[in-house]
Amino acid sequence: MAALGIFDTANLNGGQRLAVKYFTVSLILFGAQILFGMLAGLQYLKPDFLYEVVDFSVNRTLHVNAMVVWLLYGFIGGVYWLLEDEAQHPVVGLWLGNLIFFILTLAVAVVVLVYLIIQVGPGEIESIWFINEGREYIEAPRWADIGIVVSVLVFFFNVAATFAKGRYTGVAGVLVADLLALFGLYLAGMFFTPNVSVDQFWWWWVIHLWVEATWEVLVGCIMAYMLIVTLGVRRKIVETWLYIEVALMFGSGILGLGHHYFWIGTPDYWLAIGGFFSALEPIPLVAMVVHAVFDSGVHKLRNSNHPALAWTIGQAAGNFFGAGVWGFMHTLPQINLYTHGTQWTPSHGHLAFFGAYSTAVIGFFYLAVQKSRGNVWMSGNIVGGWKWKWAMFWLWTGMIGMTVALLIAGYEQSQIERAMEGSTWMGYFAAQAHPWFTQAMNWRQISGWGFTLGYCLLVWDLLTIGKRETRPALAPQGEPATA
Amino acid sequence: MQTTPLWWASDSFWRKMAIWITGGSFIVLIFLTFDTLSYITAGGKQVPGYAVINQRIDYRFDAGKNRYMPVIGPEEPLFGKVLGEAEAEALVAKGKLTTQAKNCMECHTLLGNGAYYAPDLTKAWLDPAWGSKEVREQTMVDFLMNPSDKLHNVVGRRMPRLGITEEEARATVAFLKWMSAIDTNGFPHNFKAMDQSDPVQAPPAAAEPVQPAPPADAVPAPAQQ
C-alpha cells in the first residue's frame, strides 16, 4: 500500500476516525449504486441480459437502496466529522457509535445479499419481515427497519449528548431537531396495510419528508460547517442563513408533500395545496446558491480545500437545478397528470439526488482525506490536481447527459403513452418502442459510462491526493476581507 | 459602520421564523392528514370498500367533473363468487402482500409510483390487452403464474417467473380489480378501458341486466350480437 502514501488517523479526533469508517463504506456503496444502475440501464437496451438471473427489479432495488444507504452513511459520517469541532467536546458514547457502525454495516451486507440471492418471497407477511418490503426506496425488510431505528437512535443520542455537554451552537440546534424529525418520520413507513392509498400516503411521509425536507436541512447544516472550515465564513452569517433556509425549506417542503397526493386516491384539494407549495420549493435552493456563491466571492475564493469547495458550489447549483428547476418543471398538477410515472421522474431524481446530496458527501470525502494526510495543502496547484478536476468533470458530464436523455424519454412518454394513448399496456409499449425513447436510453447508457469513469477517477484521486504534499493547508481568513 | 444587523436580517429573527413556520406548517399537515384519511380509508369518499370487487368497475370520462372517474356498475363477482366485505378484504390483502413480496413496484408503477420498466398497474384490471371481460380473469392468472413464455410487446421485455402460486395470482387479480376502483382524480387521463358492456343487451341505457344470459357463461367474443 506504499503507493498510497500515509493516511494517519492520529491526525483525526475520535468522531472523525469514526466518520472515516462511514465514508469508506459510503464510497463503496456509491460504486455499488453505479454498478446496479448500469446493469438496469443495460436491460432497457438488451432485455434478455441477466433475465431471470438478476432481473431489472433486483438491479433497480439495489440501485436505489445503495443510494439511500451511501448518502445516509455520508451524512452520518459528515455529522461525526464536525461533531467534536462544533461541540468542542469529545463524542459522548464513541464506543457505542463504533459498535453500531459495525452492526449496521453487517446488517446492510446481509440485506444486500438477500436482495441479490433470494430476491422475492411468497405472498406472506414473513417475506416483508425477512426478504423485501416491496416498497420503493424503503425495501429494507422489517427486521432491518428495526435495526435502522436502533442505530439511528444511538446516533441521535451521541450527537445530542455531545452538544449538550459541549458547546450548543446554532448549527447544533438545527441539527439535533432535524435528526429527531428524520428518525421519527422513518417510523411512518413500518406497517402493512392492504389499502394501497393509505400505504402510499404514509410512504410519502417517509420519502418526501426525508428527501425534500429533513435531508435538505441536514445537508444545510453540514454545508454550513463546510463553509466555515474551508472559507472561514463568520459563524453568525452562516447560522443566519441556515435559519432562513430552514424557514423556507420547511415552509415550502412540508406542505409541498401535497405534490405526491395528486393521484393516489387522496382528495383533490391536494392539487391546489401541492401545486402552490411545491412551486415555492425552489426558493430556499436559490437562497443556498446565493449564500455559497456570495461567501465564496467575499473571500475571493481563498479557501483551504479546493476540491471540497468546488463540490460545495456544485452542490448549491446542483440542488437548485436538480431539485428546484427539474422538480418544478413537472410538479404542477396540470402537467403532472401526463408526466407522473414517466421517465420525467428519474430525470429529476438523478439530477436532484446527485446535485443535492452526492456532491455534499463527496465534499466531505475531500475534507477527510486532507486531514488524514496531516492537514496538507489542497488549494491552488495541488500535486496531481488534474485528477479531482477530471473526476468532477466526468461525474457532472455523465450526470447531465443521463438527466437530459431521461428528460427526452419522459417528454416522449408523456406525449405518446399518456396524452395520446391514455396509458394502456399498448400505449406504454408504443412509447417504449419509439425511436425517440430508444435513442434516449442509448444516450443514458453512454452517459452512464462517463459517470462510471468519473467515479473511478474519484476513487483514485481520494486514495492518492495529497500523498506527495508537504505544504501545510492554507488557513482560511477568519473575517471577510471587505470594508 | 453599522455592526449589528437590522432586525429582519438578524439570526434571532430568523431562528424564530424557522420555528414558527415549521411548527405552523406541521400543524396544518396534521389537520389535513386527518381529513385525508377519511377519504382514503377503504369505504371512504375516494377509496371503495373491498367488496367492490363483486361489481363491475369501469373508468369513464365525466363531463361534469371534466375528468375520468371510476364507475361502479352491476354485480360481476370476481371468479364468479360473491364475497362478504371481510372475505374481500382478506383476498385483497393477500394480493397486496403478494405485490410487495414479489417487488412488483421495482418494474411497474402503482398509482403512478414505482419504476418505469413495465406498464402502470393503476387501471390494469381494465386494460384492453386482456382481450375481453369473459377471459380476463383467467388470462391474468395464467399470465401472473407463468409470464415468461407469453407474448408481451415488441421491445422484447418480459416479466420473469416469480413463483406466484394460483392462490396468490387470484388474490393479486382481486387487488388489481379493487385498485382500479379508486378515484385517482382523473389519473390516468384518456385511458381507453376495455369494453365491458354485456354483449346481448338490447336497451343501451339499462343499468340492470334485463337479459337472462349470465355474463360468466358468455362466449369470449365481445362483438357477438
Chai-1 contact restraints between the chains, C-beta under 6 A:
chainA,res_idxA,chainB,res_idxB,connection_type,confidence,min_distance_angstrom,max_distance_angstrom,comment,restraint_id
A,P47,B,G156,contact,1.0,0.0,6.0,A-B,restraint_1
A,P47,B,R157,contact,1.0,0.0,6.0,A-B,restraint_2
A,E52,B,P160,contact,1.0,0.0,6.0,A-B,restraint_3
A,D55,B,P160,contact,1.0,0.0,6.0,A-B,restraint_4
A,F56,B,C107,contact,1.0,0.0,6.0,A-B,restraint_5
A,F56,B,Y117,contact,1.0,0.0,6.0,A-B,restraint_6
A,S57,B,N103,contact,1.0,0.0,6.0,A-B,restraint_7
A,S57,B,E106,contact,1.0,0.0,6.0,A-B,restraint_8
A,S57,B,C107,contact,1.0,0.0,6.0,A-B,restraint_9
A,R60,B,E106,contact,1.0,0.0,6.0,A-B,restraint_10
A,R60,B,A115,contact,1.0,0.0,6.0,A-B,restraint_11
A,T61,B,E106,contact,1.0,0.0,6.0,A-B,restraint_12
A,V120,B,K102,contact,1.0,0.0,6.0,A-B,restraint_13
A,V120,B,N103,contact,1.0,0.0,6.0,A-B,restraint_14
A,V120,B,L162,contact,1.0,0.0,6.0,A-B,restraint_15
A,G121,B,A101,contact,1.0,0.0,6.0,A-B,restraint_16
A,G123,B,K94,contact,1.0,0.0,6.0,A-B,restraint_17
A,G123,B,L97,contact,1.0,0.0,6.0,A-B,restraint_18
A,G123,B,T98,contact,1.0,0.0,6.0,A-B,restraint_19
A,G123,B,A101,contact,1.0,0.0,6.0,A-B,restraint_20
A,G123,B,E168,contact,1.0,0.0,6.0,A-B,restraint_21
A,S127,B,A101,contact,1.0,0.0,6.0,A-B,restraint_22
A,N132,B,N103,contact,1.0,0.0,6.0,A-B,restraint_23
A,G134,B,Q100,contact,1.0,0.0,6.0,A-B,restraint_24
A,G134,B,N103,contact,1.0,0.0,6.0,A-B,restraint_25
A,E136,B,M105,contact,1.0,0.0,6.0,A-B,restraint_26
A,E136,B,G114,contact,1.0,0.0,6.0,A-B,restraint_27
A,P194,B,V92,contact,1.0,0.0,6.0,A-B,restraint_28
A,P194,B,A93,contact,1.0,0.0,6.0,A-B,restraint_29
A,P194,B,K96,contact,1.0,0.0,6.0,A-B,restraint_30
A,N195,B,A42,contact,1.0,0.0,6.0,A-B,restraint_31
A,V196,B,M179,contact,1.0,0.0,6.0,A-B,restraint_32
A,S197,B,I40,contact,1.0,0.0,6.0,A-B,restraint_33
A,S197,B,V47,contact,1.0,0.0,6.0,A-B,restraint_34
A,V198,B,I40,contact,1.0,0.0,6.0,A-B,restraint_35
A,E239,B,D11,contact,1.0,0.0,6.0,A-B,restraint_36
A,T240,B,D11,contact,1.0,0.0,6.0,A-B,restraint_37
A,T240,B,W14,contact,1.0,0.0,6.0,A-B,restraint_38
A,Y243,B,W14,contact,1.0,0.0,6.0,A-B,restraint_39
A,Y243,B,R15,contact,1.0,0.0,6.0,A-B,restraint_40
A,Y243,B,A18,contact,1.0,0.0,6.0,A-B,restraint_41
A,I244,B,W14,contact,1.0,0.0,6.0,A-B,restraint_42
A,V246,B,A18,contact,1.0,0.0,6.0,A-B,restraint_43
A,A247,B,M17,contact,1.0,0.0,6.0,A-B,restraint_44
A,A247,B,A18,contact,1.0,0.0,6.0,A-B,restraint_45
A,A247,B,I21,contact,1.0,0.0,6.0,A-B,restraint_46
A,F250,B,T22,contact,1.0,0.0,6.0,A-B,restraint_47
A,F250,B,S25,contact,1.0,0.0,6.0,A-B,restraint_48
A,G251,B,I21,contact,1.0,0.0,6.0,A-B,restraint_49
A,G251,B,S25,contact,1.0,0.0,6.0,A-B,restraint_50
A,I254,B,S25,contact,1.0,0.0,6.0,A-B,restraint_51
A,I254,B,F26,contact,1.0,0.0,6.0,A-B,restraint_52
A,I254,B,L29,contact,1.0,0.0,6.0,A-B,restraint_53
A,L255,B,S25,contact,1.0,0.0,6.0,A-B,restraint_54
A,W263,B,G112,contact,1.0,0.0,6.0,A-B,restraint_55
A,W263,B,T184,contact,1.0,0.0,6.0,A-B,restraint_56
A,W263,B,N185,contact,1.0,0.0,6.0,A-B,restraint_57
A,W263,B,F187,contact,1.0,0.0,6.0,A-B,restraint_58
A,I264,B,L111,contact,1.0,0.0,6.0,A-B,restraint_59
A,G265,B,I40,contact,1.0,0.0,6.0,A-B,restraint_60
A,G265,B,Q46,contact,1.0,0.0,6.0,A-B,restraint_61
A,G265,B,V47,contact,1.0,0.0,6.0,A-B,restraint_62
A,G265,B,I182,contact,1.0,0.0,6.0,A-B,restraint_63
A,G265,B,T184,contact,1.0,0.0,6.0,A-B,restraint_64
A,T266,B,T36,contact,1.0,0.0,6.0,A-B,restraint_65
A,T266,B,I40,contact,1.0,0.0,6.0,A-B,restraint_66
A,P267,B,Y39,contact,1.0,0.0,6.0,A-B,restraint_67
A,D268,B,N185,contact,1.0,0.0,6.0,A-B,restraint_68
A,L337,B,F187,contact,1.0,0.0,6.0,A-B,restraint_69
A,L337,B,H189,contact,1.0,0.0,6.0,A-B,restraint_70
A,H340,B,G112,contact,1.0,0.0,6.0,A-B,restraint_71
A,G341,B,T109,contact,1.0,0.0,6.0,A-B,restraint_72
A,G341,B,G112,contact,1.0,0.0,6.0,A-B,restraint_73
A,G341,B,D120,contact,1.0,0.0,6.0,A-B,restraint_74
A,Q343,B,Y116,contact,1.0,0.0,6.0,A-B,restraint_75
A,G422,B,N190,contact,1.0,0.0,6.0,A-B,restraint_76
A,G422,B,F191,contact,1.0,0.0,6.0,A-B,restraint_77
A,G422,B,K192,contact,1.0,0.0,6.0,A-B,restraint_78
A,S423,B,D120,contact,1.0,0.0,6.0,A-B,restraint_79
A,S423,B,P188,contact,1.0,0.0,6.0,A-B,restraint_80
A,S423,B,F191,contact,1.0,0.0,6.0,A-B,restraint_81
A,T424,B,D127,contact,1.0,0.0,6.0,A-B,restraint_82
A,T424,B,K192,contact,1.0,0.0,6.0,A-B,restraint_83
A,W425,B,P119,contact,1.0,0.0,6.0,A-B,restraint_84
A,W425,B,D127,contact,1.0,0.0,6.0,A-B,restraint_85
A,W425,B,A129,contact,1.0,0.0,6.0,A-B,restraint_86
A,Y428,B,P119,contact,1.0,0.0,6.0,A-B,restraint_87
A,F429,B,N153,contact,1.0,0.0,6.0,A-B,restraint_88
A,Q432,B,V155,contact,1.0,0.0,6.0,A-B,restraint_89
A,A433,B,V154,contact,1.0,0.0,6.0,A-B,restraint_90
A,A433,B,V155,contact,1.0,0.0,6.0,A-B,restraint_91
